[in-house]
């Protein structure tokens, strides 16, 4: 089970790093108004990431929150 914890932590960390790159370079943002196809692909990636993290948390017996405050 410990492998799931490390995997989820690394996955979330990689996503966070990618998200922050969009703050430095506009071309790396997830939502680009001028490019709907690229935006859709990037949002699909975000959706897949959310499903993966939620599934991993479920395996660990953790209920994910809908929103962090």
PEBELMO-V317614 format. One record per helix or strand of 2 or more residues. SS is the DSSP state (2 for helix, 1 for strand). FROM is the first residue (numbers start at 1). TO is the last residue. Records with the same first field share a line. If there is no record, write none. Layout:
SS=FROM-TO + FROM-TO
This chain:
2=2-24 + 26-28 + 36-60
